[in-house]
Amino acid sequence: MNPVSSPFAYRMMEERMDALDKLALQFRWGRYGIRLLHCHLTSFPPGKVVRYHKHSDYEFHFIPRGKGVVLLEGERFELREGQMYLTGPGVMHEQYSDPHEAMYELCLHLDIVPLEASLMQTEAWGDELEIREAEECMEALRRFPRSVLTDDHRAMPWFLTAYRAWQEGVPGYYTTIKQAVLQMMLRAVRAAGAASSPAPPPANNLGAHRFRLASTYIQDNYAAPITLQEVAERLQISARQLQRIFREQHGDSFSSYLEGYRLDKVCEALTEGAAPIEGIAAEHGFSSSNYLYYVFKKKLGLTPGQYKQRRQLAGGSRRSEPVTRDRRVNNV
């Protein structure tokens, strides 16, 4: 089939060729700030010449239809549908469309700047991997060949993704366009043969991860009867494994952690409310007020009533230290 007679997949972008260009889209990726300068479809009539020029930024050129010629630093390359090339920073280039056939181009033009250390945030929540990927991509762009490549990894369809997101205007369209821009970059880099062996994502410390899940479950459900076996089943491990995890990560047993967390909550209730001790015991997972008295006296050397009286004399301030040993868990 003659490709010219086939439906043009990017025809819809002709309605508003500069729609994405008008967006003030800029975002952080790793240790870089990325500003969208152009992201559009344009067309060149037969025989159109774009004279030699250069950019201080990165400009990706994709050919979704037609043919022509590009000169990169004086070297001539034939252009045809499905190909791409990168100009910038500082790459002199000149482009011609075929004398007898119009040529379309999808252009992604980005200003990419390193961010100052003062603008960087914490590297928690997965940023470490993003920083690494951004660095790998930028290094690949610096070494990008000054030649024409085939869009083997299908960067071009992401222009449609970005355009449709703008056109539909549904919640999240900004994030969709941002992700589309990153996909265009990453897939262009892959077409150049870079980043073929990506580093694996960071793995959890399994013991710490399971302890965090178990302690969170306890904190969410401490007022109800909870057993070691029940929590172990939630984590799909044996009760023996879970007990070992608590001893390794918390320094004590599962039951000690659970009892200590319940006691922390009882102390808060005694300080902040006027409920009777019998009601506080029932609301915080203790089987009876007598058992609460026993645990309280054993752990703190006071009865609940004595503790409440001391807090009132101290002005109602809460205890400075929780009964549970690992303070990190209280912030999960």
KOLNUSE-618630 format. One record per residue (C-alpha): x, y, z; chain; residue in three letters. Coordinates in steps of 0.001 Angstrom, whole numbers, plus 500000, padded with zeros to 6 digits. Layout:
// residues N
<east: X north: Y up: Z unit: A code: ALA>
...
This chain:
// residues 332
<east: 500000 north: 500000 up: 500000 unit: A code: MET>
<east: 501217 north: 503458 up: 499170 unit: A code: ASN>
<east: 501901 north: 505150 up: 502559 unit: A code: PRO>
<east: 500662 north: 508504 up: 501202 unit: A code: VAL>
<east: 497197 north: 507046 up: 500543 unit: A code: SER>
<east: 496916 north: 505486 up: 504000 unit: A code: SER>
<east: 495231 north: 507397 up: 506845 unit: A code: PRO>
<east: 497582 north: 509838 up: 508537 unit: A code: PHE>
<east: 497686 north: 508957 up: 512234 unit: A code: ALA>
<east: 498655 north: 512481 up: 513304 unit: A code: TYR>
<east: 496022 north: 514331 up: 511310 unit: A code: ARG>
<east: 494198 north: 515473 up: 514437 unit: A code: MET>
<east: 497271 north: 517482 up: 515505 unit: A code: MET>
<east: 496802 north: 519721 up: 512462 unit: A code: GLU>
<east: 493746 north: 521264 up: 514092 unit: A code: GLU>
<east: 495882 north: 523064 up: 516692 unit: A code: ARG>
<east: 499504 north: 522523 up: 515765 unit: A code: MET>
<east: 500758 north: 524869 up: 518495 unit: A code: ASP>
<east: 498418 north: 523671 up: 521257 unit: A code: ALA>
<east: 501148 north: 522060 up: 523378 unit: A code: LEU>
<east: 503621 north: 524864 up: 522637 unit: A code: ASP>
<east: 501365 north: 527286 up: 524495 unit: A code: LYS>
<east: 501534 north: 525279 up: 527723 unit: A code: LEU>
<east: 503971 north: 526601 up: 530323 unit: A code: ALA>
<east: 505150 north: 523070 up: 530996 unit: A code: LEU>
<east: 508252 north: 522706 up: 533132 unit: A code: GLN>
<east: 509139 north: 520055 up: 535652 unit: A code: PHE>
<east: 511957 north: 518455 up: 537551 unit: A code: ARG>
<east: 513344 north: 515107 up: 536487 unit: A code: TRP>
<east: 516142 north: 513764 up: 538621 unit: A code: GLY>
<east: 518676 north: 516554 up: 539019 unit: A code: ARG>
<east: 517456 north: 518413 up: 535922 unit: A code: TYR>
<east: 514826 north: 520994 up: 535152 unit: A code: GLY>
<east: 513003 north: 520425 up: 531863 unit: A code: ILE>
<east: 511110 north: 523191 up: 530064 unit: A code: ARG>
<east: 508939 north: 522410 up: 527046 unit: A code: LEU>
<east: 509647 north: 524888 up: 524246 unit: A code: LEU>
<east: 507919 north: 523118 up: 521346 unit: A code: HIS>
<east: 505923 north: 519924 up: 520988 unit: A code: CYS>
<east: 504009 north: 520057 up: 517734 unit: A code: HIS>
<east: 503303 north: 518748 up: 514277 unit: A code: LEU>
<east: 504443 north: 520880 up: 511358 unit: A code: THR>
<east: 504462 north: 520368 up: 507603 unit: A code: SER>
<east: 506814 north: 521462 up: 504833 unit: A code: PHE>
<east: 505538 north: 521861 up: 501274 unit: A code: PRO>
<east: 507484 north: 520201 up: 498456 unit: A code: PRO>
<east: 510908 north: 521767 up: 498014 unit: A code: GLY>
<east: 510848 north: 523695 up: 501304 unit: A code: LYS>
<east: 514316 north: 524620 up: 502614 unit: A code: VAL>
<east: 515057 north: 525373 up: 506275 unit: A code: VAL>
<east: 518470 north: 527063 up: 506119 unit: A code: ARG>
<east: 521437 north: 526272 up: 508342 unit: A code: TYR>
<east: 520870 north: 527123 up: 511989 unit: A code: HIS>
<east: 521544 north: 525737 up: 515440 unit: A code: LYS>
<east: 520033 north: 525663 up: 518950 unit: A code: HIS>
<east: 521475 north: 525860 up: 522435 unit: A code: SER>
<east: 518763 north: 523380 up: 523481 unit: A code: ASP>
<east: 517767 north: 519845 up: 522506 unit: A code: TYR>
<east: 515488 north: 519494 up: 519480 unit: A code: GLU>
<east: 514181 north: 516079 up: 518460 unit: A code: PHE>
<east: 512891 north: 515704 up: 514900 unit: A code: HIS>
<east: 510578 north: 512812 up: 513930 unit: A code: PHE>
<east: 509260 north: 512178 up: 510406 unit: A code: ILE>
<east: 505762 north: 510616 up: 510479 unit: A code: PRO>
<east: 505141 north: 511098 up: 506735 unit: A code: ARG>
<east: 506947 north: 512228 up: 503601 unit: A code: GLY>
<east: 510630 north: 512407 up: 502776 unit: A code: LYS>
<east: 513476 north: 514833 up: 502428 unit: A code: GLY>
<east: 517109 north: 515504 up: 503319 unit: A code: VAL>
<east: 518897 north: 516817 up: 506384 unit: A code: VAL>
<east: 522458 north: 518108 up: 506599 unit: A code: LEU>
<east: 524033 north: 517598 up: 510041 unit: A code: LEU>
<east: 527290 north: 519535 up: 510383 unit: A code: GLU>
<east: 527584 north: 519299 up: 506589 unit: A code: GLY>
<east: 526941 north: 515557 up: 506322 unit: A code: GLU>
<east: 523951 north: 514614 up: 504144 unit: A code: ARG>
<east: 521263 north: 512136 up: 505272 unit: A code: PHE>
<east: 518132 north: 511007 up: 503461 unit: A code: GLU>
<east: 514913 north: 511355 up: 505463 unit: A code: LEU>
<east: 511859 north: 509145 up: 505168 unit: A code: ARG>
<east: 508813 north: 508170 up: 507159 unit: A code: GLU>
<east: 509580 north: 506562 up: 510523 unit: A code: GLY>
<east: 512975 north: 508211 up: 511025 unit: A code: GLN>
<east: 514298 north: 510681 up: 513594 unit: A code: MET>
<east: 517343 north: 512772 up: 514455 unit: A code: TYR>
<east: 518530 north: 515103 up: 517213 unit: A code: LEU>
<east: 519970 north: 518585 up: 516798 unit: A code: THR>
<east: 521551 north: 520366 up: 519714 unit: A code: GLY>
<east: 523019 north: 521733 up: 521579 unit: A code: PRO>
<east: 525031 north: 523610 up: 518970 unit: A code: GLY>
<east: 524560 north: 521207 up: 516033 unit: A code: VAL>
<east: 524371 north: 523097 up: 512716 unit: A code: MET>
<east: 521676 north: 521642 up: 510493 unit: A code: HIS>
<east: 519760 north: 522346 up: 507317 unit: A code: GLU>
<east: 516669 north: 520547 up: 506091 unit: A code: GLN>
<east: 514931 north: 520072 up: 502719 unit: A code: TYR>
<east: 511614 north: 518460 up: 501929 unit: A code: SER>
<east: 511360 north: 516381 up: 498769 unit: A code: ASP>
<east: 510890 north: 518501 up: 495607 unit: A code: PRO>
<east: 507712 north: 516589 up: 494733 unit: A code: HIS>
<east: 506283 north: 515524 up: 498093 unit: A code: GLU>
<east: 505369 north: 517346 up: 501310 unit: A code: ALA>
<east: 507087 north: 516261 up: 504497 unit: A code: MET>
<east: 505632 north: 516262 up: 508016 unit: A code: TYR>
<east: 507679 north: 516605 up: 511168 unit: A code: GLU>
<east: 506929 north: 516047 up: 514852 unit: A code: LEU>
<east: 509164 north: 518380 up: 516822 unit: A code: CYS>
<east: 510097 north: 518100 up: 520494 unit: A code: LEU>
<east: 512219 north: 521040 up: 521605 unit: A code: HIS>
<east: 513405 north: 521055 up: 525227 unit: A code: LEU>
<east: 515469 north: 523297 up: 527435 unit: A code: ASP>
<east: 517238 north: 520993 up: 529922 unit: A code: ILE>
<east: 519225 north: 522589 up: 532736 unit: A code: VAL>
<east: 521045 north: 521099 up: 535756 unit: A code: PRO>
<east: 519404 north: 522130 up: 539018 unit: A code: LEU>
<east: 521359 north: 523728 up: 541824 unit: A code: GLU>
<east: 521860 north: 521615 up: 544938 unit: A code: ALA>
<east: 519775 north: 524095 up: 546936 unit: A code: SER>
<east: 516759 north: 523265 up: 544761 unit: A code: LEU>
<east: 517039 north: 519529 up: 545284 unit: A code: MET>
<east: 514705 north: 517815 up: 547716 unit: A code: GLN>
<east: 515226 north: 514658 up: 549726 unit: A code: THR>
<east: 516061 north: 511547 up: 547723 unit: A code: GLU>
<east: 513439 north: 509478 up: 549503 unit: A code: ALA>
<east: 510321 north: 507959 up: 547934 unit: A code: TRP>
<east: 512131 north: 506404 up: 544986 unit: A code: GLY>
<east: 513955 north: 509499 up: 543736 unit: A code: ASP>
<east: 517279 north: 507652 up: 543804 unit: A code: GLU>
<east: 516277 north: 505511 up: 540848 unit: A code: LEU>
<east: 514793 north: 508479 up: 538981 unit: A code: GLU>
<east: 518015 north: 510447 up: 539478 unit: A code: ILE>
<east: 520031 north: 507551 up: 538081 unit: A code: ARG>
<east: 517781 north: 507160 up: 535048 unit: A code: GLU>
<east: 517845 north: 510888 up: 534327 unit: A code: ALA>
<east: 521649 north: 510905 up: 534492 unit: A code: GLU>
<east: 521855 north: 507924 up: 532135 unit: A code: GLU>
<east: 519478 north: 509590 up: 529684 unit: A code: CYS>
<east: 521378 north: 512889 up: 529748 unit: A code: MET>
<east: 524693 north: 511151 up: 529212 unit: A code: GLU>
<east: 523192 north: 509307 up: 526248 unit: A code: ALA>
<east: 521904 north: 512602 up: 524807 unit: A code: LEU>
<east: 525394 north: 514124 up: 525089 unit: A code: ARG>
<east: 526739 north: 511167 up: 523074 unit: A code: ARG>
<east: 523788 north: 511002 up: 520680 unit: A code: PHE>
<east: 525025 north: 510214 up: 517141 unit: A code: PRO>
<east: 524870 north: 513005 up: 514572 unit: A code: ARG>
<east: 522977 north: 510885 up: 512127 unit: A code: SER>
<east: 519469 north: 509797 up: 511189 unit: A code: VAL>
<east: 517961 north: 506862 up: 513111 unit: A code: LEU>
<east: 514836 north: 504755 up: 512831 unit: A code: THR>
<east: 512193 north: 505273 up: 515489 unit: A code: ASP>
<east: 512339 north: 501606 up: 516447 unit: A code: ASP>
<east: 511025 north: 502201 up: 519968 unit: A code: HIS>
<east: 507976 north: 504200 up: 518873 unit: A code: ARG>
<east: 508544 north: 507595 up: 520411 unit: A code: ALA>
<east: 506228 north: 509231 up: 517871 unit: A code: MET>
<east: 502908 north: 507842 up: 519201 unit: A code: PRO>
<east: 503598 north: 509684 up: 522465 unit: A code: TRP>
<east: 502986 north: 512958 up: 520638 unit: A code: PHE>
<east: 499425 north: 511756 up: 520122 unit: A code: LEU>
<east: 499179 north: 510777 up: 523787 unit: A code: THR>
<east: 500215 north: 514285 up: 524826 unit: A code: ALA>
<east: 497900 north: 515959 up: 522296 unit: A code: TYR>
<east: 494881 north: 513850 up: 523278 unit: A code: ARG>
<east: 495521 north: 514623 up: 526954 unit: A code: ALA>
<east: 495435 north: 518351 up: 526167 unit: A code: TRP>
<east: 492411 north: 517963 up: 523916 unit: A code: GLN>
<east: 490351 north: 516003 up: 526440 unit: A code: GLU>
<east: 491429 north: 518155 up: 529385 unit: A code: GLY>
<east: 490567 north: 515511 up: 531963 unit: A code: VAL>
<east: 492076 north: 515630 up: 535471 unit: A code: PRO>
<east: 495696 north: 514545 up: 535295 unit: A code: GLY>
<east: 496314 north: 515802 up: 531753 unit: A code: TYR>
<east: 499367 north: 517803 up: 532872 unit: A code: TYR>
<east: 500978 north: 514684 up: 534362 unit: A code: THR>
<east: 500109 north: 512685 up: 531225 unit: A code: THR>
<east: 501819 north: 515261 up: 528996 unit: A code: ILE>
<east: 504857 north: 515322 up: 531271 unit: A code: LYS>
<east: 505138 north: 511521 up: 531117 unit: A code: GLN>
<east: 504676 north: 511614 up: 527339 unit: A code: ALA>
<east: 507584 north: 514055 up: 526992 unit: A code: VAL>
<east: 509804 north: 511793 up: 529097 unit: A code: LEU>
<east: 508810 north: 508775 up: 526997 unit: A code: GLN>
<east: 509744 north: 510627 up: 523797 unit: A code: MET>
<east: 513195 north: 511337 up: 525240 unit: A code: MET>
<east: 513766 north: 507860 up: 526640 unit: A code: LEU>
<east: 512614 north: 506087 up: 523490 unit: A code: ARG>
<east: 514779 north: 508328 up: 521341 unit: A code: ALA>
<east: 517747 north: 507394 up: 523515 unit: A code: VAL>
<east: 516877 north: 503720 up: 523161 unit: A code: ARG>
<east: 516768 north: 504123 up: 519378 unit: A code: ALA>
<east: 520361 north: 505322 up: 519634 unit: A code: ALA>
<east: 521282 north: 502061 up: 521385 unit: A code: GLY>
<east: 521750 north: 503528 up: 524863 unit: A code: ALA>
<east: 520567 north: 502222 up: 528218 unit: A code: ALA>
<east: 520207 north: 498648 up: 526946 unit: A code: SER>
<east: 520980 north: 497194 up: 530411 unit: A code: SER>
<east: 519044 north: 499283 up: 532943 unit: A code: PRO>
<east: 520001 north: 499006 up: 536591 unit: A code: ALA>
<east: 517481 north: 497071 up: 538697 unit: A code: PRO>
<east: 515243 north: 499069 up: 541020 unit: A code: PRO>
<east: 516320 north: 499161 up: 544677 unit: A code: PRO>
<east: 515082 north: 496223 up: 546726 unit: A code: ALA>
<east: 513512 north: 496325 up: 550168 unit: A code: ASN>
<east: 515291 north: 495025 up: 553229 unit: A code: ASN>
<east: 512819 north: 492172 up: 553542 unit: A code: LEU>
<east: 512939 north: 491891 up: 557323 unit: A code: GLY>
<east: 512477 north: 495630 up: 557843 unit: A code: ALA>
<east: 509760 north: 495704 up: 555182 unit: A code: HIS>
<east: 507788 north: 492894 up: 556825 unit: A code: ARG>
<east: 508198 north: 494459 up: 560252 unit: A code: PHE>
<east: 506855 north: 497733 up: 558879 unit: A code: ARG>
<east: 503820 north: 495964 up: 557391 unit: A code: LEU>
<east: 503167 north: 493997 up: 560575 unit: A code: ALA>
<east: 503546 north: 497000 up: 562884 unit: A code: SER>
<east: 501273 north: 499090 up: 560659 unit: A code: THR>
<east: 498637 north: 496358 up: 560796 unit: A code: TYR>
<east: 498908 north: 496308 up: 564583 unit: A code: ILE>
<east: 498577 north: 500079 up: 564812 unit: A code: GLN>
<east: 495495 north: 499990 up: 562595 unit: A code: ASP>
<east: 493805 north: 497163 up: 564528 unit: A code: ASN>
<east: 495296 north: 497168 up: 568031 unit: A code: TYR>
<east: 491923 north: 497646 up: 569747 unit: A code: ALA>
<east: 490679 north: 494271 up: 568442 unit: A code: ALA>
<east: 491975 north: 490833 up: 569432 unit: A code: PRO>
<east: 495152 north: 490238 up: 567380 unit: A code: ILE>
<east: 497274 north: 487093 up: 567327 unit: A code: THR>
<east: 500740 north: 486373 up: 566010 unit: A code: LEU>
<east: 499291 north: 483754 up: 563658 unit: A code: GLN>
<east: 496746 north: 486222 up: 562244 unit: A code: GLU>
<east: 499364 north: 488830 up: 561361 unit: A code: VAL>
<east: 501733 north: 486189 up: 559977 unit: A code: ALA>
<east: 498996 north: 484969 up: 557637 unit: A code: GLU>
<east: 498504 north: 488536 up: 556417 unit: A code: ARG>
<east: 502185 north: 488619 up: 555454 unit: A code: LEU>
<east: 502079 north: 485050 up: 554048 unit: A code: GLN>
<east: 504873 north: 483866 up: 556326 unit: A code: ILE>
<east: 504961 north: 481524 up: 559322 unit: A code: SER>
<east: 504334 north: 482679 up: 562865 unit: A code: ALA>
<east: 507856 north: 481588 up: 563724 unit: A code: ARG>
<east: 509307 north: 483799 up: 560982 unit: A code: GLN>
<east: 507280 north: 486778 up: 562174 unit: A code: LEU>
<east: 508379 north: 486285 up: 565773 unit: A code: GLN>
<east: 512003 north: 486236 up: 564617 unit: A code: ARG>
<east: 511443 north: 489440 up: 562611 unit: A code: ILE>
<east: 510087 north: 491240 up: 565676 unit: A code: PHE>
<east: 513059 north: 490170 up: 567762 unit: A code: ARG>
<east: 515497 north: 491284 up: 565040 unit: A code: GLU>
<east: 513815 north: 494585 up: 564177 unit: A code: GLN>
<east: 512213 north: 495572 up: 567500 unit: A code: HIS>
<east: 514392 north: 493762 up: 570032 unit: A code: GLY>
<east: 511448 north: 492029 up: 571697 unit: A code: ASP>
<east: 508548 north: 489713 up: 570991 unit: A code: SER>
<east: 505396 north: 490291 up: 568979 unit: A code: PHE>
<east: 503238 north: 490244 up: 572106 unit: A code: SER>
<east: 505522 north: 492750 up: 573844 unit: A code: SER>
<east: 505230 north: 495143 up: 570915 unit: A code: TYR>
<east: 501442 north: 494779 up: 570769 unit: A code: LEU>
<east: 501060 north: 495236 up: 574517 unit: A code: GLU>
<east: 503376 north: 498245 up: 574523 unit: A code: GLY>
<east: 501511 north: 499930 up: 571673 unit: A code: TYR>
<east: 498166 north: 499383 up: 573401 unit: A code: ARG>
<east: 499607 north: 500820 up: 576572 unit: A code: LEU>
<east: 500806 north: 503919 up: 574699 unit: A code: ASP>
<east: 497254 north: 504499 up: 573515 unit: A code: LYS>
<east: 495842 north: 503958 up: 577012 unit: A code: VAL>
<east: 498258 north: 506578 up: 578358 unit: A code: CYS>
<east: 497054 north: 509032 up: 575703 unit: A code: GLU>
<east: 493439 north: 508322 up: 576646 unit: A code: ALA>
<east: 494163 north: 508795 up: 580343 unit: A code: LEU>
<east: 495859 north: 512118 up: 579666 unit: A code: THR>
<east: 493351 north: 513502 up: 577197 unit: A code: GLU>
<east: 489950 north: 512226 up: 578387 unit: A code: GLY>
<east: 487727 north: 511624 up: 581338 unit: A code: ALA>
<east: 486495 north: 508122 up: 580433 unit: A code: ALA>
<east: 486463 north: 505495 up: 583212 unit: A code: PRO>
<east: 489385 north: 503084 up: 583239 unit: A code: ILE>
<east: 487064 north: 500123 up: 582537 unit: A code: GLU>
<east: 485945 north: 501779 up: 579297 unit: A code: GLY>
<east: 489499 north: 502736 up: 578320 unit: A code: ILE>
<east: 490644 north: 499142 up: 578803 unit: A code: ALA>
<east: 487894 north: 497783 up: 576553 unit: A code: ALA>
<east: 488476 north: 500408 up: 573854 unit: A code: GLU>
<east: 492208 north: 499734 up: 573624 unit: A code: HIS>
<east: 492397 north: 495957 up: 573382 unit: A code: GLY>
<east: 492722 north: 494903 up: 577024 unit: A code: PHE>
<east: 490474 north: 492016 up: 578017 unit: A code: SER>
<east: 489613 north: 493565 up: 581388 unit: A code: SER>
<east: 490441 north: 496504 up: 583611 unit: A code: SER>
<east: 492165 north: 494102 up: 586025 unit: A code: ASN>
<east: 494550 north: 492992 up: 583302 unit: A code: TYR>
<east: 495182 north: 496620 up: 582356 unit: A code: LEU>
<east: 496035 north: 497380 up: 586010 unit: A code: TYR>
<east: 498467 north: 494464 up: 586017 unit: A code: TYR>
<east: 500228 north: 495489 up: 582789 unit: A code: VAL>
<east: 500315 north: 499153 up: 583755 unit: A code: PHE>
<east: 501864 north: 498456 up: 587137 unit: A code: LYS>
<east: 504376 north: 496039 up: 585625 unit: A code: LYS>
<east: 505489 north: 498361 up: 582815 unit: A code: LYS>
<east: 505320 north: 501774 up: 584482 unit: A code: LEU>
<east: 505334 north: 501089 up: 588209 unit: A code: GLY>
<east: 502052 north: 502988 up: 588592 unit: A code: LEU>
<east: 498358 north: 502261 up: 588502 unit: A code: THR>
<east: 496328 north: 503918 up: 585731 unit: A code: PRO>
<east: 494750 north: 506224 up: 588316 unit: A code: GLY>
<east: 498120 north: 507277 up: 589675 unit: A code: GLN>
<east: 499400 north: 507911 up: 586152 unit: A code: TYR>
<east: 496389 north: 510073 up: 585309 unit: A code: LYS>
<east: 496794 north: 512064 up: 588532 unit: A code: GLN>
<east: 500467 north: 512743 up: 587794 unit: A code: ARG>
<east: 499665 north: 513933 up: 584293 unit: A code: ARG>
<east: 497015 north: 516280 up: 585607 unit: A code: GLN>
<east: 499449 north: 517711 up: 588161 unit: A code: LEU>
<east: 502004 north: 518125 up: 585360 unit: A code: ALA>
<east: 499526 north: 520171 up: 583346 unit: A code: GLY>
<east: 498185 north: 517415 up: 581138 unit: A code: GLY>
<east: 501372 north: 516934 up: 579095 unit: A code: SER>
<east: 501806 north: 513611 up: 577405 unit: A code: ARG>
<east: 504537 north: 511160 up: 578313 unit: A code: ARG>
<east: 507863 north: 512000 up: 576730 unit: A code: SER>
<east: 508631 north: 508428 up: 575688 unit: A code: GLU>
<east: 506339 north: 505682 up: 574374 unit: A code: PRO>
<east: 506325 north: 502231 up: 575912 unit: A code: VAL>
<east: 507153 north: 500695 up: 572519 unit: A code: THR>
<east: 510901 north: 500593 up: 571968 unit: A code: ARG>
<east: 511118 north: 501468 up: 568293 unit: A code: ASP>
<east: 509967 north: 505067 up: 567867 unit: A code: ARG>
<east: 510253 north: 504789 up: 564087 unit: A code: ARG>
<east: 507191 north: 502542 up: 563994 unit: A code: VAL>
<east: 505033 north: 505185 up: 565632 unit: A code: ASN>
<east: 505634 north: 507368 up: 562575 unit: A code: ASN>
<east: 504711 north: 504754 up: 559980 unit: A code: VAL>
